[in-house]
Amino acid sequence: MQRWPTPRELPPVLLASEHGKDALRTAARGGSLLRVARGAYVARPDRDAWEPECALAMGRIAAADHRLGEPVFSHVTAAMRHGCWNLPGDGLVHIVSSTRPHKRHARAAATPRGSR
């Protein structure tokens, strides 16, 4: 019998606007949280969990899902979200939208962390 991929569970997202930026920054510096987007953090996965790139990507997907309210993911993001194996992505979260995002948010979303 063929086994189909199942959606990966997204990690819970902690937002600085809800939990206080100083507390989350301190936890990230201490190694218990991983910053996945501006003001968005997820718990750092166990060493034997997904590869670090996958954990970071899933955290970014979770942050986009939390902030945008169930967006439609596309490309590598959709494949990853639905449990498909894929090569390391480009660091972006690919979303289909019928509206154009504000210029500042579009630039922040399109720039992988670490390349700004």
ZADRENTI-31121 format. One record per residue (C-alpha): residue in three letters; chain; x, y, z. Coordinates in pm, 1 decimal. Example, Ala and Ser with C-alpha at 12.3 -4.5 7.8 and 13.67 -1.06 7.14 Angstrom:
<recs>
ALA  A  1230.0  -450.0  780.0
SER  A  1367.0  -106.0  714.0
</recs>
This chain:
<recs>
MET  A  0.0  0.0  0.0
GLN  A  130.4  345.0  -89.7
ARG  A  180.3  586.4  195.2
TRP  A  92.9  948.4  115.6
PRO  A  259.3  1243.4  287.1
THR  A  65.8  1400.6  569.7
PRO  A  71.6  1768.6  663.5
ARG  A  340.1  1863.8  910.5
GLU  A  224.8  2017.1  1232.7
LEU  A  316.2  2383.5  1255.2
PRO  A  492.5  2495.6  1571.6
PRO  A  309.9  2740.1  1800.7
VAL  A  408.7  3101.1  1728.0
LEU  A  488.6  3353.2  1999.6
LEU  A  446.1  3715.1  1890.2
ALA  A  630.7  4002.0  2055.2
SER  A  310.3  4206.1  2044.4
GLU  A  139.9  3946.3  2264.9
HIS  A  423.2  3832.1  2493.9
GLY  A  656.6  4132.4  2514.9
LYS  A  956.7  4177.8  2289.6
ASP  A  1216.1  4191.8  2568.4
ALA  A  1112.9  3857.6  2717.9
LEU  A  1113.6  3686.0  2378.1
ARG  A  1448.8  3837.5  2277.5
THR  A  1602.5  3721.8  2604.4
ALA  A  1467.8  3369.3  2551.5
ALA  A  1602.9  3368.7  2192.5
ARG  A  1946.5  3478.6  2312.6
GLY  A  1931.9  3202.5  2573.1
GLY  A  1867.6  2945.1  2303.4
SER  A  1516.2  2832.6  2394.6
LEU  A  1341.7  3025.4  2114.3
LEU  A  1415.4  3069.6  1744.7
ARG  A  1338.3  3402.9  1573.4
VAL  A  1155.1  3322.1  1249.0
ALA  A  1031.9  3666.1  1144.7
ARG  A  1020.4  4018.3  1280.4
GLY  A  850.1  3988.9  1619.2
ALA  A  774.0  3616.2  1572.8
TYR  A  940.9  3330.2  1759.0
VAL  A  897.2  2953.7  1791.3
ALA  A  1042.6  2706.2  2039.1
ARG  A  1383.3  2579.3  1927.0
PRO  A  1339.3  2216.6  1812.8
ASP  A  1522.7  1925.1  1969.3
ARG  A  1859.3  1837.7  1819.3
ASP  A  1717.4  1518.2  1669.4
ALA  A  1418.1  1699.9  1518.6
TRP  A  1408.2  1833.3  1162.0
GLU  A  1719.3  1979.0  1011.1
PRO  A  1777.3  2340.2  1120.6
GLU  A  1673.2  2481.9  781.3
CYS  A  1346.8  2289.2  790.6
ALA  A  1273.7  2401.7  1146.6
LEU  A  1334.3  2763.9  1049.7
ALA  A  1116.2  2731.0  738.1
MET  A  831.6  2568.0  931.8
GLY  A  853.9  2845.1  1190.7
ARG  A  827.7  3108.3  917.4
ILE  A  529.4  2926.2  766.7
ALA  A  365.1  2912.4  1109.5
ALA  A  424.5  3286.1  1163.0
ALA  A  270.2  3369.7  823.7
ASP  A  -23.7  3140.0  896.2
HIS  A  -78.1  3303.5  1236.5
ARG  A  -48.7  3661.5  1110.7
LEU  A  -242.1  3625.3  785.1
GLY  A  -518.1  3389.9  900.7
GLU  A  -490.4  3076.1  687.8
PRO  A  -322.7  3209.7  372.6
VAL  A  -292.5  2999.9  56.6
PHE  A  64.8  2871.7  39.3
SER  A  229.3  2789.0  -293.8
HIS  A  548.2  2643.9  -442.3
VAL  A  803.5  2489.0  -205.9
THR  A  615.4  2632.3  92.0
ALA  A  299.6  2436.3  4.6
ALA  A  496.9  2117.8  -56.9
MET  A  677.4  2153.4  274.5
ARG  A  355.9  2237.6  460.2
HIS  A  191.0  1922.4  325.4
GLY  A  474.0  1692.9  428.5
CYS  A  646.8  1644.3  92.5
TRP  A  1020.7  1602.9  83.3
ASN  A  1200.4  1878.8  -101.8
LEU  A  1537.7  2040.2  -146.3
PRO  A  1629.8  2333.4  75.7
GLY  A  1422.7  2632.4  -26.2
ASP  A  1511.3  2993.6  -85.4
GLY  A  1417.7  3107.0  265.7
LEU  A  1094.4  3268.7  150.5
VAL  A  735.2  3187.6  241.4
HIS  A  539.7  3164.3  -85.0
ILE  A  180.4  3288.5  -56.7
VAL  A  -92.3  3343.4  -315.8
SER  A  -281.9  3666.4  -253.6
SER  A  -551.8  3859.3  -437.1
THR  A  -430.7  4187.8  -285.6
ARG  A  -96.7  4360.3  -301.0
PRO  A  74.0  4387.7  39.4
HIS  A  200.3  4717.3  172.2
LYS  A  544.4  4796.4  25.1
ARG  A  732.0  4765.2  357.3
HIS  A  572.1  4430.4  443.9
ALA  A  627.2  4289.6  95.9
ARG  A  997.8  4375.4  111.4
ALA  A  1034.0  4222.5  459.5
ALA  A  849.5  3907.3  351.9
ALA  A  1053.1  3869.6  34.1
THR  A  1394.0  3908.3  197.9
PRO  A  1534.0  3597.6  369.0
ARG  A  1656.5  3661.7  722.4
GLY  A  2029.0  3726.7  736.4
SER  A  2049.0  3886.1  391.4
ARG  A  1925.0  4233.2  493.3
</recs>
